[in-house]
Structures are given as C-alpha cells and as structure tokens.
Amino acid sequence: MSIGTNSDSISCSLQRMAAMLLRHWYLLSGSWTRLVELIYWPAVQMIMWGFLTQFLAGKTSYVAQAFGVFIAGMMLWDSMFRVQLGVAISFLEEMWSRNLGNLFVSPLRPGEFAASILIMGLIRTLFGMVPVSFMAWIFFDFSVYGMGLALAAFFFSLIMFGWAIGIAVCGLIMRHGLGAESAAWGAMFLILPVAAVYYPVSVLPGWLQAVAWALPPAYVFEGMRALLVDGVLRGDLLFGAFALNALYLALGFWAFMALFEAARRRGLLLGQGE
Amino acid sequence: MPPAPGTSAAIAVAGLAKTYGAADKPVHAVAGIDFTVTPGSVTALLGGNGAGKTTTIAMLLGLLKPTSGSISILGTDMLRDRHHILPRLNFSSPYVDLPHRLTVRQNLKVFAGLYAVPQASARIEQLAEELNFAALLDRPAGALSAGQKTRVALAKALINQPDLLLLDEPTASLDPDTADWVRSLLEKYRREFGVTILLASHNMSEVERLCDQVLMMKEGRIVDRGTAPELIERYGRRNLEEVFLDIARGQGKAALEAAPA
C-alpha cells in the first residue's frame, strides 16, 4: 500500500509547493556563483546609473530636482526583469536537469508547479535587489524606501507583470524546447522602449503611446515620476497598473496551461533537456 | 493474464492509440492496443526500438495524451482523474534524471515532500540501506556512476512505496552484476509489498526471470502475448530472445502466421 495518499487536501498542496521551494533552495544555497549572480548584475547597473545621475544632477535641473529618478527607475525595472528571469530560470533548471518527467508524474499539479516557480522568482529578486537598494543608499545617498508605501505598490505591480511574462515564457520553452531558451533573457527587453522607465510616455509617437498604455509598466513608471518629481501619488495610475496586471497574469497562466497541454499532446515532457 | 474474479485489474488499457504528424501522413506510434495487468504481477512490454514501449508507458503515466482509447489504473480513469491516483504510482526511466547539483539525500527529500511521505528522513535512510547507497547520500547526484544513479532512481521510484511501478528499461546500461542486483530487488519488492510492476525492456533474460506476462510489441501493436514459457513453446524456440528475433524479423512461425492464407 502506498503511503501519503491524502493528496487532494490543501495542506498537501502546500507541502508539494514547499517541496519545490526546498528543491530550489538546495540549488541556490549550494552554489555561491548562483547567489553572487543574483546581486552582481543589479549592482553593476545601479552603480552605472548612480554615477550618471550624479553627473546629470550638475547639468540639468530636472535631475537635480528629482535626484534618484533614474536609480529608482533602474531598480524597479530590474526588479521586474529579475522576477521574470527568476521564474524562467527556475523552470529551466528543471529542463536542464531532465527532471520535468519526474515532477509531472508525481502528485505535483501544473498550477502548483507554476506557483512555486513564481515564488522562487520573487525570492531570487528580493535576494538581489534588497542589498542593491542599500548599496544605493550608502554610495549615492538615495533611499528608494523614501517612496514609502507607494514603493510597495509599484514593486508588486511590476512583480505581477514579471510573473505574467515569466510564466508565459516557461510555457513557450516547454512547448518549443530549449531552442526557445533565449526568450527567457530577451522577452522583457521587447517592451523596454515602451515601458517609460527613463522617459515619459509622451515622448513616444502617438501609436506607440497607445501600446505603452496597454502595458502595466508605463503606469508604474509614470506614477513613480509623479511621486519623485511632483510629489504626487497618482492612485489612478496605480489602479490602472493593477487592473492590467490582473489581466496579464490571467493570460500568462492561461498560456502556460495551454502550452503544457500542447507539450503533453506532443510527448515533450519526457526527455527534454540538455 | 486476466484479472482474478472479483479483482479489478491494476492496469486496464483499451483501444489505446497515439498518432503523430499530419492527417494525410500519420505516424502511428501506438496503434490501438488492449491489455490488462493483474494486481501484484509483473508484466513486460517487449519490442525493438520504436515498437511503442516508451510511448505506452508515457501515456499510462499521463505524460503523453493518447489520440484515443482508455486507461484505467488501480480503478481510476487515468485520462480524467490522473491526479487522484498519482500518489500511488511511481516510475523510473532513462529519459529522466535527478538534478545533478543536489545531493542524493536532498533529491530524495524533495520527492518525499512531493509524495507527502511521512517521516521522510527515516524513509530515505531505510531506502539507502536497502538499495545499498547509504555512503552516497550526501554526494551530488551528478557525481554518481551509472549503476549508482540507477539505484538512486529506484529509490526515488520507491519513495512512496507505490502500488504500481512503471519502469522503462530498468537495467539499461548496467553491468551484469548490477543488473542482476536490480532484478533481485524488484523481486523482493513484489514479494514483500505486492507491488504491480510494468516494465519495458530489451533484455530477454530479465523478462524471462521477472515477468508473469509478456506483451510483444512491434510497430505500435501488441503482436503476441502470454507467459515467457508459453511464447517459447508457441514459436518452437529455445528462449525468449529467439522468439523476439522471430517477431522482429518476421521469420519462423511469426512469418507464417502473418502470411495471407
């Protein structure tokens, strides 16, 4: 008689997700290169934008008035990019190690698998970005925490969008194999020009502005500038971002599940890997 | 071997088919097979490369969606309700691996969590003793030899003490000593726990030794079935390997039976 048969209970579902988180914790904690990499790239970016901000602050009144708008933009953008990348890499770790077959024959459900890699994406992002935010404070006297609760709203809004893109990318890789691996690194940069990270949406051509307003990051970064430059918290922009994020997250999950089923139809879950 | 009266089959497959490719150029990986497996028995899927063994096992596990047909496992409709029954199954296959950077103990702990195994640490120690890899528990899975990996993969397959074990080429790439050791272990598990085993193999002596029922597959179909002695007698051969060659090459009795009257 098999053991552990009460698989349908919520507690078991949490246990399965905890097991997946444990798997990724073992991987991260056993590899200092993976840990360093989480901090390295955001730190390099922050230092570069920090010096640029110092330089521009002496040249333009805009930057002098709102010192840190570029550093905050960079850190929020990188949080979104890192969470998307974290989700995709957590998935790719299973592909690289040819472990998907083992996982999907276990009682782990696709939704639990997806939720666990989303949480891992967030953990990896926090592990990288929190130290970098303190580095910005120490080196450039800019505290992103000065934005108060609005920072949490901006951050989680961007995390939701990073999750949405990340989980859709995982579905794409599952369906098309490691040939689609580059999507993990490149997908988010497709929207960088219209995300309004470093400049307002108004500088874009009219038709591109429509594209920008169809994506949550534009709302977040316009809201961030309104707070840092004008000292105004724009609730309308935050609401718009969260409403769109809910839509994109639902679409991301739908795409993942549809591509999972397509992979099952084509027999791609067994034997994928390097 | 039909299930005993009053006992439902551990596996019941009817009209199972998997077709790939375009409608005008279909490739029938599995072309409508039927079989049952009695609880507590060992059944072999035997056939050459591309016969459809791995495809059949993948469909039984739910990793691959059939084009048509039905699969009942331990009384549960696998196509409709696979998550209900997955805690009672497990498998090992040369097509999957355990994460190389995790130690053996870490890997087994993760799967113990996925299968909700109580007292996981004790269960892992017990399996490590039984499968003779206690000294390897804290070694990275990627640093193991092929034989050691097979033992650890078997431990993963046994972690939840499954009622049904699906094994794809369980002794592939093992030296004769290790392969013999694995066969003894499977016999022991079947004897002690009544586990039902379905295995795909190319190894005829393994099948003769372990299996109560042999399903001979060729080009996606079950072309013959029976116990190993029945098949050997039916084909007038000395061993299962000769039967296999007859069927694979369409020679001897197999060719005569396949020929039009």
Contacts between the chains, C-beta under 8 A, distances in Angstrom:
chain1	res1	chain2	res2	distance
A	1	B	161	7.1
A	1	B	163	6.6
A	1	B	193	7.9
A	2	B	87	6.2
A	2	B	88	4.3
A	2	B	160	5.3
A	2	B	161	5.3
A	2	B	162	5.2
A	2	B	163	5.1
A	3	B	115	7.7
A	3	B	117	5.8
A	3	B	118	6.5
A	3	B	160	5.8
A	3	B	161	5.1
A	4	B	87	5.9
A	4	B	115	5.0
A	4	B	116	3.5
A	4	B	117	5.0
A	4	B	118	6.6
A	4	B	160	5.7
A	5	B	87	5.1
A	5	B	88	6.5
A	5	B	116	7.9
A	6	B	116	6.9
A	7	B	83	7.1
A	7	B	84	7.6
A	7	B	86	7.1
A	7	B	87	4.4
A	7	B	116	6.5
A	8	B	83	7.7
A	8	B	84	7.2
A	12	B	116	5.1
A	15	B	113	5.9
A	15	B	116	5.6
A	16	B	113	6.8
A	16	B	114	5.3
A	16	B	116	7.6
A	18	B	113	6.3
A	19	B	109	8.0
A	19	B	110	5.2
A	19	B	111	7.6
A	19	B	112	7.7
A	19	B	113	2.7
A	19	B	114	4.8
A	20	B	110	7.5
A	20	B	114	7.6
A	22	B	109	6.9
A	22	B	110	5.8
A	22	B	113	6.3
A	23	B	99	7.1
A	23	B	102	7.1
A	23	B	106	7.7
A	23	B	110	4.3
A	26	B	102	5.1
A	26	B	103	7.8
A	26	B	106	4.5
A	26	B	110	7.4
A	27	B	99	6.9
A	27	B	101	5.8
A	27	B	102	6.5
A	30	B	101	6.1
A	30	B	102	7.3
A	31	B	101	6.6
A	93	B	99	7.1
A	94	B	99	7.9
A	97	B	97	5.9
A	97	B	98	7.2
A	97	B	99	4.1
A	97	B	100	6.0
A	97	B	101	7.8
A	98	B	95	7.3
A	98	B	96	5.4
A	98	B	97	4.1
A	99	B	96	6.7
A	99	B	97	6.5
A	99	B	98	6.6
A	99	B	99	5.6
A	100	B	96	7.6
A	101	B	63	6.1
A	101	B	93	6.6
A	101	B	95	6.4
A	101	B	96	3.8
A	102	B	96	5.1
A	102	B	97	8.0
A	102	B	98	7.0
A	102	B	111	7.3
A	102	B	156	7.0
A	103	B	114	7.4
A	104	B	62	7.6
A	104	B	63	6.1
A	105	B	61	5.0
A	105	B	62	7.3
A	105	B	63	6.4
A	105	B	86	6.8
A	105	B	89	7.0
A	105	B	90	7.3
A	105	B	91	5.5
A	106	B	86	6.6
A	106	B	111	6.6
A	106	B	114	4.3
A	106	B	115	6.2
A	107	B	83	6.5
A	107	B	86	4.6
A	107	B	87	4.8
A	107	B	114	6.3
A	107	B	115	6.4
A	107	B	116	7.4
A	108	B	114	5.3
A	109	B	83	6.0
A	261	B	65	7.5
A	264	B	62	7.7
A	264	B	63	6.8
A	264	B	64	6.3
A	264	B	65	4.9
A	265	B	64	7.8
A	265	B	65	4.8
A	266	B	20	7.6
A	267	B	18	7.7
A	267	B	20	8.0
A	267	B	55	7.0
A	267	B	58	6.0
A	267	B	63	7.2
A	267	B	64	4.3
A	269	B	58	7.9
A	269	B	63	4.6
A	269	B	64	7.4
A	270	B	54	7.5
A	270	B	58	5.2
A	270	B	63	5.0
A	270	B	64	7.1
A	270	B	93	7.0
A	270	B	95	5.1
A	270	B	96	6.8
A	271	B	95	3.8
A	271	B	96	7.2
A	273	B	97	7.1
